[in-house]
């Protein structure tokens, strides 16, 4: 490797690791802010919080690394151009592409490393984060209760809010409000108490919640629908009220693994396999439902042999309005074969059947939308892993020539330009991904949209920097308008 290549690579690596450290720190603080409700006020050890941040770090790299490459390339080549080092390279016969050679190799290797992270490390970290977040609220009952807000207690049918927790392991509670839910998830009883206490013995699967000095309100559901219209209820007061709950589902360890997996928790091989299975399953569900509707409606039933004459007559009918009018007349004529009361029954039956089929289709549509959304999410996640690796290379070809064009180093203007470009890249990716999940655009395009938009920009900037031109050729624009006015002026004389 030449001395110049070593010099350029060292300057780039210095800017790269400096930017990476600063940006990673910023994103970690942002993550702490986003998950503050999961971490604060739950009596968690520092080691658990540190483990949570460690697990979430690989997921942050898919945002930090592209931005780091963009910023480092702008800083490096902006400094070269500002100090006239880039002009000295050109005077020595070294082109922009030749000066970028060592960095192109480095960024290509970085893209391979990013793909490995996206394919292996990030799915494992997503699984760890999911397990840890679910288990944080289940290690001990008091950690699942947040002061001043309603909290769902997993494994129970209760939703609870307290004003304050205190004492050993936060076992004592002030101003307790409990909503108890029925099997279908409807709140049917509200309990309020001035104080409460969580009582549980070590190794026991039974939790006792002892409430003191309170009252309750409960709706009464009667089997008689007429009685339910009166909205019957019961209410009462108590000095001491004990609620026993089975907490066997809460008695877990923070490191307990769960079998639940999403598209973000899978590698390329698993995504391809599961996407194919989901697609085949969706097709099977659609075919089964279509056959069910077909049988319920009795539409398009094949004609028997004795109806062959009717086949010939139908074949002679054209598809114009006359044929449609004739069919309507035939339908009315058939209806006149029945008594008036029978006609009413036939029409009501047809209307009820149509209404039921439409309702069934509407209900099935929601289920199919969810199924196809899951399939789209798998396809988007699959292509995002490849697009993420390629984005580091594309953003390098955006940042390096842009730095040579703006001829400015430091953390001022280059930082602003890098953030604007990255936000454009990031939001395009987010909007395209969300649209792809909803089925508005092709899921493959949703995974590649941001990279495909940045690719022409990188080609354009590289050509401008190679030709030693500015970002915008104002002189060419002025000459263009001068030529237009020169053509207009003789015609006006």
N, C-alpha and C positions, 0 to 999 in steps of 0.2 A: 504493500500500500504506500502510495506517495505521501510525502510530508504534508502536501496541501489537503489530501483526503483525510489524513489523520487530524489536521487542524479543524477542518469543517465538521468532522464527526464529533470531535471533543466539544466544540462550541454548541453543536446541536444537542448532544447528550446532557450538557450542563443545563441548557434551557429546558430540555425535556423533563429531567428529574426534578428540577426546581418547580416547574409549572405543575408537574404531577403531584408533588407534595402539597403545594398550596391548594390546588383544586380538590384533592382528596379530602383535605381538612375541611374545606368549605362544604363539601357534599356530606361529610359525616355529621357536621353540625346541623345541616338541613335535615338529615335523617333522624337525628335525636329530636328535633323539633316536631317532625311528623309523627313519631311514635312516642311522644312524651306521655300520652294517656296510657300506653301499655307499660311504661317503665316507672313513671313517677307515682308515689303514694301507695306502692304495693309492698313495701318492706323487702325489696329484693337486694341480694348481696351485690357488691361491686363486681364480683367475678361473673355473675350471671349477666349483668349489663355489658361487661367487656366481651363476654362470649357472644352476645347478641350483635354487638357492633362488628366483631370479627366475622360472623357468619354473613353479615350484610355487605361487607366490603367487596367481595367479588361481583355482586350485583351492581355496585356503584361504578365498577371499572368500565362497564359498557357505555356509560355516559362520560366518564372522566378521560379515558384513553383517546377517543376521537378528538375531544376538545384539546387535550394536551398536545397531540400531534399538530393540530392546526395552529395553536398558539406558539409552540416551539419553532415551527417552520417559519412563521411570520417574524418572530423575534430574531431568529438566526440570520435570515437573508435580509431582513430590514436593517440589522446592524451592519452587515457586510456592505449594503448599498449606501448607508449613511456615512460610513467611514471610508468610502471609495475603494474598499477592498474588492468589491465586485467589479468595479471599473478596471482595477489592476489585473484581475483575472482575465477579463475580456481583452485587455491590451496584450496579454501574454498568449492569446489564442485559445483560451479556455472558455468554452461556451457555458451557458446556463445548465444544459443537460449534463455536460461533463462534470461540472461542479456538484451536481446533485447525485452523482453515481453512487457514492458511498452511502448516502442517506437513503437512496432508493432501495439498496440492498438491506439496510437496517429496517426500514419501514415494512418491507416485504416479509422479513423474518418476524417483525412485530405483529403483522397481520396473521401469520400462522399461529403465533402464541395467543393472540386474541381469539381466534377460532377454537383453540384448545380450551381456553377459559369458558367460552360460550357453550361449548359442547359437553364439557366434563365438570368443571369447577362450579360454574353458576347454577346448573341444575341441582347439584348436591347442596350448595349453600341455600337455595330456595327451599329445599326440603327441610333443612335444619331450621331455617327461620320460621317456617310454618309450624313445625313441631314445637319450637320454643315458645312462640306467641300463644299457641293453643294451651300449652301446659303451664304457662306462667300463672294463669288464672285458676289452675286446678291443683297446685301444690298444697295449698292450705286454704280453707274456705274464706278467710278474711281478705286474702289477696284478690279475690274475685269481686269484692265490694269496694266501690269507689265512693269517696265522700262527696256528697252534694250532687250526685247523678245516679240515674237508674242503671242497674247492672243486671244482665241476665246471668243467672247461676246455672252453668251447664250441668246437665245431668239431673236437674230438678225442673219443676214447673213454676218457679218463682222468679219474679222481677223485683229487685229490692233497691231502696235508696235510704241512706243514713246521712245525718248531718255531721257526725263525728265518730271516729273510732279511737279507742284508747285502751290502756292496760296491757297485760302480757299477751303477745301475739295478736293485739288488736281485737280481743275477744269481747269487749264491752262496746255497746252501740248506743247512740243518742238519736231520738226522733226517727224511729223506724217506720218506713212505709213499704208495704208488701203488696204486690199484685199477683194473685194466683191464677194460673191459666188452666183452662179445660184441655181435653185431649185434642181439640181442633184449634188450639192456640188463642182462644178468646178469653179475656179477663172476666172472671165471674165472681171473684171475691177480693175485696180490698181490706187490708188490716193496717191499723195505725197504732203505734205504741210509743210512749215517752222514752222507754229504755229497753234494751235487749241484751242478751248474752249468748255467745256461741259456746256450747258445751260439747266436747268430744274427747273421748279417751284414746290413748295411743293404741294403734292396731285395730281400732273399731271402725266398721263401715257405716256407723250410725252417727248422724249429727243432730244435736238438739239445739233448737233456737228457742230460748226462753224469753218471752215478751212480757212486759209488766206495764200496768196502768194504761190500758188502751181500749179500743173499740173496733168493730168490724162491720162491714156491709157486704151482703151476698145476694146475688140474683138467684131466684128460684125458677128452674125450668120445669114446666109441667108437660105431661104427655098430651094434655088437652090444648089444642092450638087456641081455642077461644079464651082459656085462662091466661095464656101467655100474652094476649093482647092487653091484659090489665097490668102487665109488668110487675108481677109479685116479687117481693124481696123480703129479706130478714136482716135485722141489725141487732147488735147487742154490745155490751161492755164487759170488760174482764179486768181482774187484778193481776192474774198470771195466766199465760197461755203458752203452751209448749207445742212446737212443731218438730216432728221427727222426719228426717230426710235421709235416704240412702245415698251415701257419698262414695260408694265403691268406684264410680266412674271418675270421681275427683281425685282419688288416691293414686296419683301417677307421679313419675319422676320427670324432671325437666328435660331429660335426654331420651325420654321414651319415643320410639319411632312409630309413626302412623303409616298406614298403607295408602293413604290418600295421595294421589299424584295429579298435577295439572300439567298443562302444556309447557310451562316454564321449568318444570322439574324433570324434563325428559331430554335425552340426547338425540342426535340425528337419527340413529338407527331406530330408536323407540318411537320417535315422532313419525317416521315413514310407515312403520308397521301399524301404529295406532290410527294414523290418519286413513290408511287403507281400510282398516277394520271398521272405523266409524263411517266411512263413505258407503261401504257395502251394507252396513246395518241400516243406514238412513234410506238407502234404496229399497231394502227389504221392507222397512216400515211403511214407506210411501206406497209400495205395491200392495201390501196387505190392506192398508186403509182404502186404497182405490178400489180394490176388489170388494171390500165390505160395502162401500157406498154403491158400487155397481149392483150388488145383490139386493141391497135395501130398496133402491129405486126401481129395479126391474127394467132399467132403460137399456136400449140396444139389444134386446133379447133376440137371438137368431130365430128366423122364421122356419116353420116346419115345411114338409113337402107339400102339404095341402094348400099352403099359402103361396105357391109358386106363381099363380096368376097375379097375386098382389105384388110380388117381386117385379114382375114385368111392368105393371102399371106404375110402380114407384120409379123404376129405371127410366120411364118415358118422361117423368116430371123434370122440368128445368129448374134451375136454382134462382129464377127471377121472382119478382113479387107475386106473379100469378100463381105459381106453385105454392108459395107460402099462404096466399089467400085461400087456395083450394083446400089446403090441409086444415086451416082454421074452420072452414065451412064443414069439412068432414067431421071434425071434432064436435062442432055444435050439433050436427045431424045425429051423431052417435048418442050425445047426451039426451036428445029428444026421444030416444027409444025407452027411456026410464021414466018412472013416475016423478012428479015434482019433488016429493020428499026424498026419493032415492037420489035425485040429482043433487040435492042439498048435501046428503051424506057423502056422495062421491067427491064433491068439491071440498068439503071440510076435511075429508080424509087426505086428499091430495095436498091441501094447504098444510095440514099437520105434518105430513111426511116431508114436504119440502122444508118446513120450518125446522124440523128435527135434524134433517141432513145439513142444513146451513149452520145450525148451532154446533153440530158435531164437527163440521169442517173448521169452523172458527176456533173451537177448542183444540183441535188437532194442529191447527196452524201455529199456535203458541208453542206447542211441544216440538214441532218440526223446526221452528225458528231457533229454538234453543239447541237442538241437535246440530243444525247446520252452523250455528255460531261456534259450537265446540270444534267442529271440523275446520272451520275457517281459522280459528285460533291456532290449531295445530299447524296448518299450512303456513300461516304468518310467522309463527315461532321457528319453524324449520328454515325458512328463507332468511329470516333476520339473523341467524347465526352466520350464514355466508355473507350477508350484506354488511354485518358489523365488521368482519375481518377486512372486507374490501373498502369499507368507508375510511379506515385509517390511511390507506394508500391514496384514495381519492382526495381526502382533505389535505394530505401532504402536498399534492399537486395543485391544490387551491392556495394553500398558505405560503409555500416557497416562492412562487412567482409573484404573489401579491405583496410579499415583503420586499422583493426586489423592485417592485413598481412604486410603492409608497415611500421607500427609502427612509424608514423611520424605525429606530430600535427602542428599547426600554419597554416599560409596562404601561405606557399611556395609550397612545393611539392604537398600537397593535393589539392591546388587550380589548379595547372597545370593538375593533373590527372583528377580532376572533369571537367574541361573545355574540355579536350580531349575527355572524355567519353560522355559528353553532346553534343559536336559538332558531334561526330559519331552518337549518337542517333537522333539528330535534322536533320542532312543531309540525313540520311537514310529515315527518315519520309518525308522530302521534296521531295526527288527523287521518293519514292514510291507513294506519293500523286499525283505528276505530271504525273507519268506513268499511274496511275489508272484513272485520269481524261481523258487522251488521249485514254483509252481503251486498253493499252498495257498489263496491269495486272488486276486481279479482284479487283474491288473497295473496297471490304471488306478487302482484303489483304493489299491494299494501306493504309487503316486506322490503321491497326494493325502491320504493318511490323516492325517499330522501336521497339515496345514493345516486339514482338515475338523474335527479335534478342537479346535483352537485357535479356530476361528471362533465357535462358540457361547460360549466363554469370553469372547472380545472383546465380543460383543453383551451378555452378562450384566453385565460390568464397566462398560461404557459406560452402560447403563441405571442401574446403582447409583450411578455417579458423577454422572450428570445429575440424579438425584433427591436428591443430596447424602446418600446413605445409606452406611453402613459396608460393609465386605466381607461380614460376616455379621451379620444382624439378630438379636442375642441376645434383645432385648426381645420380638420377635415369637415366638421359640421358647418363651420363658418363658410368654407369654400363651397360647400354644397348649396347653401342658401344664396351665396353670391352668384353662382351659375344660374340658379332659378331666376333671380332678379334681373340678371343680364339678359335672359331670354324674354322676360316680360317687358322690360323697358323699351326695346326697339318696336315692339308691337303696339305700344301706346302712343308712339310719335305719329 
